[in-house]
Amino acid sequence: MSSIDKFTGRAPVNDTLMTRESWKIFQIMAEFVEGFERLAQIKPSVSVFGSARIPPDHAYYKLAEDTCRQLSDAGFSVVSGGGPGIMEAANRGAHAGKSLSIGLNIQLPKEQSGNPYQDISLNFRHFFSRKVMFVKYASAYVVLPGGFGTLDELAEILTLVQTGKTRRIPIILVHTAFWEGLVGWFSEHLVAEGMISPQDMDLFKLVDDPKDVVTAIFDHYEDRGFEPSAWEKEILLDL
């Protein structure tokens, strides 16, 4: 039987659970405050994504490390998820370069453990607050091969840019052979069936070489600086 009171439309309140839920607000607030305070000065930065399951001897690991070393030497702080695999390679490459290496670590029951190549290390319990930090200060998104988490971050930034909830930034998919099946599906089904507009396919770019990642970012900002405009800052306030 339903536990909803038909007169009030409410279920009985579990006071203990309600108290815990209320206090969660402060934990979430603390994650945002620390993130804003520590990341606001890292600009320009690039958020980098990829699989946690890639070993150091894998070609994707080297690709990520080389890419992020070049980004770091070009003056970009590199932000990764702080874990193993491609995230470690990203931090490792950035740490060896001239700019900061940042890890936004997430507490998980398995798989995630912080890598040792982080100049700035933040820890999150909540995916949603961590996601905001990836987007808010990023001048670009660089997405290497990965699984559900990587696809989640890719879909997140594409949605935010498509809907105007964040500013237009370069979204770069690295390693064409890995991504071309998904991109083909976008075109053959999402565009063809009217789920997205044809121009939405221009929101991202496929590249293969680390130097082309850096070039694509500089090309995007050729006629403007990396600092968000006044209008873009207003958008980012409501992210």
N, C-alpha and C positions, 0 to 999 in steps of 0.2 A: 504493500500500500504506500501511497505517496506520503512523505513527511511534511509537505508544504501545507501550511495553514490556509484554508480556502478564503478566510476573511482578510488576512493581512498579506497573503501571497508570499510569505517568508517561511524559511525552514528554521527549526530550532537552532539557536546559536551555541556552538561549542566554545565556551569562554577561553579555555586554554589555547585552542587552536587560533582563535581570533586574536589573542594577545601576541602569539608568535608571529602571525601574519602582519600585525601592526608594527611590530619591532623590525620586521624585514625591511620596511620602508627606510629606516635609518642606515641599514647595511647597504642597501642599493644607493642611497644618497652618498654614502661615504665613497663608494666605488666611482661615482661620477665626479665628485669633488677632487679626489686624488688624481683621477685621469686628466681632468681639465687643468689642474695646477701643474702637473708634471709634463704634459705633452704640448702645452700651448707654445713652448719655446723651441720646439724641435723643427719648425718649418724651415725650408720645404722638406716634406717627407713623402715617402712612397710606402704604401701598404702592400705586402707581398704574401701570397697564399700558395699552399701546396700540401701534398700528402705528408702525414706524420710517419708513414710506414716505409719510406724510402731509405735504404741503408747508405752509408757514406761512400760505398764503392759503386753506386748506381750512377748512370749517366745523368739522370735528372738532378741528383745532388750536386754534381759538378756544374751543371747548367745554372742552377739556382745560385751557387756560390759565386761563380764568375759574373753573373748578372748583377748581383748585389754588391760585389766589389766595385764594379764599374759605376753603379749608381752612387755608392758611397764616395768614390773618388771624384764624381761629378758634382758633389755637394748636397746630395740627398740623404737625410736620415732614413734608415730602413726600419720599418715596423713589421714584425711578424707575430705569429701566434705564440712564439716563445718555446715551442716544444721541439721534439726530435724531427728527423726526416728533412724535408725541404725547408721547414721552418728553421731548423738548426743551420742548414746550409746558408740560408738567407742571412741569419745573424752572424754567422762565421765570416761570410764575405764582407758584410758591412763592418764588422769589428776590425778586419784587416785593412779596411780603407780609411779615408780621412774623416768620415762623418759618424754620427751616433748610430748604434745598434740597439733597437728597442724590442722588448718582448712583452706581449700582452698575454700572460699565461692564464689558462682556464683550469679550474679544479674539476677533474673528471674521475670517475671510479676506476678507469683504466686508460692506458695508452699515453696520456699526457704527462710529461715530466719536463721541467725547465732545462734548457740547454745552457752551457756556461759562457756563451758569447754575447751576453747582454750588458750594455752600458747602463741602460735603464730597464728595470724589470718591474712590471705591475702584475698583480694577481687578482683574478676575478672569479666570483662564484656564479655570475649570471652572464649567459651568452649575450643577452640583449644590451647590457651596458657596455660590454666589450665591443660589440658591433659598432656602437656609436663612436667609440674611440678610434676604430679603424677608419671610419669615414670622415669624422669631423675635421681632422688636420691633414688629410691626405691630399697631395697634389696629383697623385696617380694611383691606380690599382694595377698590380702586376700579378697575374694568375698563372701559376705553373701547374703541371699535372697533379691531380688530387682526387679525393673521393667525395663523399656526401658533404663534409664540412666545407671543402673548397667550392663545390657547386652551390652550396648555401650562400657563401659570401659573394660569389659571382652573381647569383640571382638577386641578392640584396642590393648591390650597387647598381645593377642594370635597372631594377625597379625604381630606386630612388632617383636616378638621373632621368629615366623615362617619364616619371610623374612630376618632375620638377621639385622634388623634396630635398634635393641637394644640387650643388652646382655641377656643371659638365666638366668632367676630368677625363684624362686618358684611361681607358680600360684595356689592358694589353694582355692577350692570351699568348703564352709562350709555348712553342713547340707545336707547329701546325698539325703534324701527324696525329697527335693526341686529341686535338680539339676539332678537327675537320668534320668528324662524324656528327658531333653535337651541332656544329654550326650549319651543316647541311640539313639537319633535322629542323633547326630554326627556320630555315628558308623554305623547305619543302612542306612543312606543316604549319608552323606558327604564322608565317607570312601568308602562305597560300590560303589558309583557312581564316585569315583575318583576325588572328589572335594578337598579333603585333603589326605595326605598320612597317612597310618596306624600309623607311628611313631609320627604324630602330636597329637595323643591321649595321648602321654606321656608328653606333655607340661604342663599339669595340674594334680592336685591331689584332690581327694575327701576325706574330713575328717568330723568328727562329734563333736569331743571333743576339747575344747580350748587348752588343753595341747598338743594335737596332731598337732595343728597349729604351735606351737613353736618348737616342735620336728622336724617337716618336714623342717622348715627353717634351723635349725642348722644342720640337716643331709645333706642338700644341700651344705652347706659351710664347711663341716667337713674337707675337704682336702685343703681348701684355706681360705683366709680372706674375710671379707665383702667388702673390698676396691676393686673397679674394677681394672683389669689388665691394662697395657698400651694399649693393643689392644682394650679392652672394652671402655676405655676412649675415644679413637679415634672414635669409633662407636657412643658413646653418644654425641660427638660434632656435629654429623650430624643428630641427632634425628629429 
